[in-house]
């Protein structure tokens, strides 16, 4: 009895634990007591800095946007002829193209742009320089898809580069108020169609969605050489393609589109305008006129490739 009394007395001085609630029971069953603070969540990686660098070819510079990524060890490239690099940076940014872009500026007039690429190796070295810079910045990668872009006289470079061999590698040609050949008869303003044969073949491939070919132009008149409007008109005539009249303001102020052609991946937009400022607007608007076609095309190709895996 004594031991029992002592035991009972001792128990009587202890506080009865509070009954467990449903919430505490679940909490205790689901986790062990914490002995130290949890480590902070990792911070998201900062996007890489954009790259701007001169290349080996005189007048050429490379821009790699901060959002640029390679895919499957390959990268996409736009090489643009004529027009300051900053304008192409803005055009690529507006279109949100996942590309590296080279801007080649060789001065005024067509001869510098045509003469620079007489030797096919010049363009090949330019592509090799780009690959070296992309690898240095983003890791080893090879050239994937290639687009050529030009404003005004820069078309002469594309015309020189687009030999039959190179044309197979080029997926897209994008032109802003720059598409021309010469006259067969200046007095009668008869266009030499031989200079357009290469482009009829390219337009045919674009109409079948095998290539992308997009042109914008103004109505600026010219003297001893055909205007872009005349050359585009002759190309459409050779291909028996009809213009579709339209009346569209934009995409920039003081730009008014009066006809269009959309057949497969062959696109032409004609804009009113006969002043130098109208000509320059064609360059500044490429991020809203021709580059979106490229973005749509390449994103569609990527989606199809992913679905086929």
PyMOL commands that set and color helices and strands:
alter all, ss='L'
color gray80, all
select helices_A, chain A and resi 2-12+22-30+85-95+111-115+120-138+152-161+164-169+193-207+228-238+276-284+286-289+291-308
alter helices_A, ss='H'
color red, helices_A
select strands_A, chain A and resi 51-54+60-64+74-81+100-104+142-151+170-176+183-185+190-191+212-217+244-249+256-263+266-271
alter strands_A, ss='S'
color yellow, strands_A
deselect
rebuild
show_as cartoon
